[in-house]
């Protein structure tokens, strides 16, 4: 079962990457995506990530960061820049990236609710 990112109390930042995959499913996409999560997790300020992709090719990945500076540093990471370039040339028809400040968050866990009764 997938897990939700465990984030601290706000404020923190979210980078929302929405994409449409190209019809040509080039080799290396899954390995590169896994590597980017592994690499991001090593970056100062990284808090977590959540990702989903539909059968129609639409995907949304949200990464969470402690500061705008940590987001800028991640964007400038050399290995991440290689992945960005391959994304533009091989893997995506379209994408949008949005940086947001999280002011409030709420959560629910049915398993935890069951334990309370």
C-alpha positions, 0 to 999 in steps of 0.5 A: 500500500502506498504511503502519504508523505509525512510533513511537518507542521506548516508552513512548508512548500510544495512543488506540484509537477503535473505532466502528460507523458509522450506516446513514445515510452522511451527506455529509462523513464521508470529508472530515472524517476526512481533515481530522482526520488532517491536523489531528492531524498538526499537533498537538504530540506526535502520532506517527502513526495507523493506521485500518481499517474493515470492510464491516460498518461496524466501524472501528478507528483508533489514534492515537499520542501522546507524552504524556497532555497531548498527547492532552488538547490534541487532544481540546480542539482546536476543529475536532476538537470540531466533528467529535466533535459531528457524529460523535455526531449523524450518523456513529456508532451506537456508539463506544468510546475507550480510552487506553493506555500502550504499554510494549513494541512489536515489528515485522516487515517481510517486505521487510526480512527478504528483504534480510537473506538 
